[in-house]
Amino acid sequence: MKLKLFVDRLSQPCRAILIFCKLNGIEFEEVTIDFCKRENISPEYQKINPMQLVPAIEVDGEFKLFESHAILRFLASAFPGVADHWYPADLFERAQIDSVLDWRHSNLRHGTTGLVFNSTVGPASEFRSSS
Ligand SMILES: N[C@@H](CCC(=O)N[C@@H](CS)C(=O)NCC(=O)O)C(=O)O
């Protein structure tokens, strides 16, 4: 399976995908989509992810997928070398992973994104205010 990751390492969901692949020995090609340069809204990238966000993946030049949790679930299921504990075959254990993933999207991420951006990324980047 030939896997391409469309990512920007500034992005937490992108880092989650990269770390998951590295920890599980999944080979991939990393394609940087620099959202500070608005590369995510280019017509070329829109063909990969119509939502114009990172991360997204492409498999074998055909199958495309966006949303980090959907990507993580897919990778855990599609690559046989991934240990079962990441996304268990047991339905009850799997449901608990799904529950935490869904909770994270609507809770943990909202809180931490603003905090990290305003305290660290913003002041260190071109988003810094001129005042
Ligand atoms: N729920 C999505 C969130 C994706 C997302 O918000 N990506 C941000 C980077 S963390 C992005 O692409 N931002 C570019 C923009 O808003 O223009 C996921 O988990 O994949």
The ligand as an SDF file (V2000), in Angstrom:
LIG
                    3D

 20 19  0  0  0  0  0  0  0  0999 V2000
  -11.2190   17.7690   12.6940 N   0  0  0  0  0  0  0  0  0  0  0  0
  -10.1030   17.9260   11.7840 C   0  0  0  0  0  0  0  0  0  0  0  0
   -9.4390   19.2460   12.0700 C   0  0  0  0  0  0  0  0  0  0  0  0
   -8.5110   19.6420   10.9380 C   0  0  0  0  0  0  0  0  0  0  0  0
   -8.0080   21.0500   11.1470 C   0  0  0  0  0  0  0  0  0  0  0  0
   -8.6470   21.8960   11.8160 O   0  0  0  0  0  0  0  0  0  0  0  0
   -6.8360   21.3280   10.5480 N   0  0  0  0  0  0  0  0  0  0  0  0
   -6.2570   22.6380   10.6730 C   0  0  0  0  0  0  0  0  0  0  0  0
   -4.8280   22.5120   11.2290 C   0  0  0  0  0  0  0  0  0  0  0  0
   -4.8670   21.8730   12.8810 S   0  0  0  0  0  0  0  0  0  0  0  0
   -6.1510   23.3050    9.3100 C   0  0  0  0  0  0  0  0  0  0  0  0
   -6.0030   22.6360    8.3030 O   0  0  0  0  0  0  0  0  0  0  0  0
   -6.2430   24.6370    9.2900 N   0  0  0  0  0  0  0  0  0  0  0  0
   -6.0940   25.3980    8.0870 C   0  0  0  0  0  0  0  0  0  0  0  0
   -7.1330   26.4600    7.9350 C   0  0  0  0  0  0  0  0  0  0  0  0
   -7.9950   26.5910    8.8200 O   0  0  0  0  0  0  0  0  0  0  0  0
   -7.0830   27.1760    6.9260 O   0  0  0  0  0  0  0  0  0  0  0  0
   -9.1300   16.7520   11.9560 C   0  0  0  0  0  0  0  0  0  0  0  0
   -9.0170   16.2350   13.0700 O   0  0  0  0  0  0  0  0  0  0  0  0
   -8.5050   16.3540   10.9480 O   0  0  0  0  0  0  0  0  0  0  0  0
  1  2  1  0
  2  3  1  0
  2 18  1  0
  3  4  1  0
  4  5  1  0
  5  6  2  0
  5  7  1  0
  7  8  1  0
  8  9  1  0
  8 11  1  0
  9 10  1  0
 11 12  2  0
 11 13  1  0
 13 14  1  0
 14 15  1  0
 15 16  2  0
 15 17  1  0
 18 19  2  0
 18 20  1  0
M  END
$$$$
